[in-house]
Amino acid sequence: MDSPFNDQYWSERYTEGQTGWDIGSVSTPLKTYFDQLTDKNVAILIPGCGNSYEAEYLLAQGFSNVTLIDISGVLVERLREKLQFYIHKGNCKVIHQNFFEHAGQYDLIIEQTFLSAINPDLRERYANQMFTLLKPEGKLVGVIFDFPFDGGPPFGGSKEEYLGYFKPYFQPVIFEKCYNSIPPRAGNELFIRLDKN
């Protein structure tokens, strides 16, 4: 898949510290969701994982089956170093791969700024790949921007646009404005919990 947003592009962003999307901690809406999960053995995937504060939080809470994917080789090496304790325990995998080439089966996939990082032309393919990677009754849960951006990445969008991609595959159980976004993102985020049809 030809895209200007490849390993080299993202690795340069991380090497040069051009990571304006990085909030430095687990996002509040996702932390709130994680805190009500009771089964610590569910298979969790975080694609386009970035600095993986969500993964760090989940692993610290005792979750034992977390897989991270990112296209940036530079970032993946950093994560393997940072998360080596959990990797050695077998609780975490960090994979250097294009999300669209990944195969696996997961109970829960976490979306956190990944959709906004890929070319909008790939959003229909994104929805299909998410559906493929989820087990029956699996869930896609996360936070997406409800705001237009000029240029990109990040690429914004609207609830109506996103629903067009997701409805063929998922039952949108929750698709609403975040009530607990961090202040800089207040009013510009949607929390989604989509169940595999």
Buried (B, 14 or more C-beta within 10 A) or exposed (E): EEEEBEBEEBBEBBEEEEBEBEBEEBBBBBBBBBEEBEEEEBBBBBBBBBBBBBBBBBBEEEBBBBBBBBBBBBBBEBBBEBBEEBBEEEBBBBBBBBBBEBEBEBBBBBBBBBBBBBBBEBBBBBBBBBBEBBBEEBBBBBBBBBBEEEEBBBBBBEBEEBBEBBBEBBEBEEBEEBEEBBEEBEEBBBBBBBBBE
